[in-house]
Amino acid sequence: MATPIREACLTADDQPNENSGRVQAALDKKGCMCVNRPGGRCKAPVVFDATEPYITCTANPRHGRAAYDKPYGKIVFGVLFGAIQEEEARQHGRRLEEQQFQQDTREANREATVLGLAEYGVYTRPGGPAPDGKTWSFALGNWQDEDYLLLHTPK
């Protein structure tokens, strides 16, 4: 169990990464979760060591536990699972942006061919509805009359 935690919380140089900081922040909110008296938890600050991975209580070293053991495993894996989901969402967003850019490029190329443009850019359509009677030009980067391409198409 230690290996997945190490892989998620350390860089290639075995230095703590942002996930390690997220785990520490989550543990800071809870404090030591070991029972030190009937019905009570220690709640002293704890230190997460991603290289071991081990959690040490600053008040009582006997409260130290492996990061995957109860009562800390749920917190650690919850943070790491959340980080994985965030990264997957970022990658999905980048893929969508790339697909949109490819589509915009195809539209700009088509327009440039029809209009006979030697130099043109690729412009992303602004959000929201188009103004009445207008359509977006991906090659020119502005709103054009709906039939502007028809006027330039050879007959």
C-alpha positions as CSV (number, residue, x, y, z in Angstrom):
1,M,0.0,0.0,0.0
2,A,2.9,2.3,0.6
3,T,4.0,2.3,-3.1
4,P,0.9,4.0,-4.5
5,I,1.1,6.7,-1.8
6,R,4.8,7.3,-2.6
7,E,4.2,7.4,-6.3
8,A,1.3,9.9,-5.9
9,C,3.1,12.1,-3.3
10,L,6.7,12.2,-4.5
11,T,8.4,13.6,-7.6
12,A,10.8,11.5,-9.7
13,D,13.6,12.9,-7.4
14,D,11.8,11.6,-4.3
15,Q,10.8,15.1,-3.2
16,P,7.3,15.9,-1.9
17,N,5.0,17.2,-4.6
18,E,1.7,19.1,-4.4
19,N,-0.2,16.0,-3.5
20,S,2.0,15.6,-0.4
21,G,1.0,19.2,0.5
22,R,-2.7,18.4,0.0
23,V,-2.4,15.4,2.3
24,Q,-0.6,17.4,5.0
25,A,-3.3,20.1,4.7
26,A,-6.1,17.6,5.1
27,L,-4.3,16.1,8.1
28,D,-3.8,19.5,9.6
29,K,-7.5,20.0,9.7
30,K,-8.1,16.8,11.7
31,G,-5.0,16.5,13.8
32,C,-4.0,13.3,15.5
33,M,-6.9,10.9,15.4
34,C,-5.6,8.4,17.8
35,V,-7.7,7.8,21.0
36,N,-5.7,9.0,24.0
37,R,-8.5,8.8,26.6
38,P,-11.9,7.3,26.8
39,G,-14.1,9.1,24.3
40,G,-11.4,11.6,23.2
41,R,-8.9,12.0,20.4
42,C,-5.4,13.4,20.8
43,K,-5.9,16.1,18.1
44,A,-2.2,17.2,18.3
45,P,-0.6,18.3,15.0
46,V,0.7,15.5,12.8
47,V,3.4,15.3,10.2
48,F,3.0,13.4,7.0
49,D,6.3,11.9,5.6
50,A,5.6,11.0,2.0
51,T,9.0,9.1,1.6
52,E,8.0,6.5,4.2
53,P,4.8,7.1,4.0
54,Y,4.2,7.6,7.6
55,I,2.2,9.9,9.9
56,T,3.8,11.0,13.1
57,C,2.0,12.7,16.0
58,T,4.0,15.6,17.4
59,A,2.7,15.0,21.0
60,N,3.0,11.3,21.3
61,P,5.3,9.3,19.0
62,R,3.4,6.1,19.8
63,H,0.5,7.5,17.9
64,G,2.5,7.2,14.6
65,R,0.9,5.1,11.9
66,A,1.5,4.1,8.3
67,A,-0.4,6.5,6.1
68,Y,-2.6,3.7,4.8
69,D,-3.6,2.4,8.2
70,K,-6.7,3.4,10.2
71,P,-7.6,6.1,11.1
72,Y,-5.6,8.0,8.5
73,G,-5.9,5.8,5.4
74,K,-9.4,7.2,4.5
75,I,-8.1,10.8,4.6
76,V,-4.9,10.1,2.6
77,F,-6.7,8.0,-0.1
78,G,-9.6,10.5,-0.2
79,V,-7.1,13.3,-1.0
80,L,-5.2,11.3,-3.5
81,F,-8.4,10.1,-5.3
82,G,-9.6,13.8,-5.4
83,A,-6.2,14.8,-6.9
84,I,-6.5,12.0,-9.6
85,Q,-10.0,13.2,-10.5
86,E,-8.8,16.8,-10.8
87,E,-6.0,15.8,-13.1
88,E,-8.3,13.7,-15.2
89,A,-10.7,16.7,-15.5
90,R,-7.8,19.0,-16.5
91,Q,-6.7,16.5,-19.2
92,H,-10.2,16.2,-20.5
93,G,-10.5,20.0,-20.7
94,R,-7.2,20.2,-22.6
95,R,-8.5,17.5,-25.1
96,L,-11.7,19.4,-25.6
97,E,-9.8,22.6,-26.2
98,E,-7.5,20.9,-28.7
99,Q,-10.5,19.4,-30.5
100,Q,-12.1,22.8,-30.7
101,F,-9.0,24.4,-32.0
102,Q,-8.7,21.7,-34.7
103,Q,-12.3,22.3,-35.7
104,D,-11.7,26.1,-35.8
105,T,-8.6,25.6,-37.9
106,R,-10.5,23.5,-40.4
107,E,-13.2,26.2,-40.6
108,A,-10.6,28.9,-41.0
109,N,-8.9,26.9,-43.8
110,R,-12.2,26.4,-45.6
111,E,-13.1,30.1,-45.4
112,A,-9.6,31.1,-46.5
113,T,-9.9,28.9,-49.5
114,V,-13.3,30.2,-50.5
115,L,-12.2,33.9,-49.9
116,G,-8.8,33.4,-51.5
117,L,-6.9,34.6,-48.5
118,A,-3.1,34.1,-48.5
119,E,-2.8,35.3,-44.9
120,Y,-5.3,34.6,-42.2
121,G,-5.6,33.6,-38.6
122,V,-7.6,31.1,-36.6
123,Y,-10.1,32.7,-34.3
124,T,-12.4,31.0,-31.8
125,R,-16.0,32.0,-31.9
126,P,-17.1,34.0,-29.0
127,G,-19.7,32.5,-26.7
128,G,-23.4,33.4,-26.8
129,P,-25.8,33.9,-29.7
130,A,-24.8,35.4,-33.0
131,P,-26.0,38.9,-33.8
132,D,-29.1,38.9,-36.1
133,G,-28.1,38.1,-39.7
134,K,-24.4,37.4,-38.8
135,T,-22.2,34.4,-38.7
136,W,-18.7,34.1,-37.2
137,S,-15.7,34.1,-39.5
138,F,-13.0,31.8,-38.1
139,A,-10.4,33.2,-40.6
140,L,-11.2,36.9,-40.2
141,G,-12.1,36.9,-36.5
142,N,-15.3,38.9,-36.7
143,W,-19.0,38.7,-37.4
144,Q,-19.9,38.7,-41.0
145,D,-23.2,38.7,-42.9
146,E,-24.6,35.2,-43.1
147,D,-24.0,34.9,-46.8
148,Y,-20.5,36.4,-47.0
149,L,-19.0,33.0,-48.2
150,L,-21.7,32.6,-50.8
151,L,-20.8,36.0,-52.3
152,H,-17.2,34.9,-52.8
153,T,-17.9,31.4,-54.1
154,P,-17.1,31.1,-57.8
155,K,-20.1,30.2,-60.0
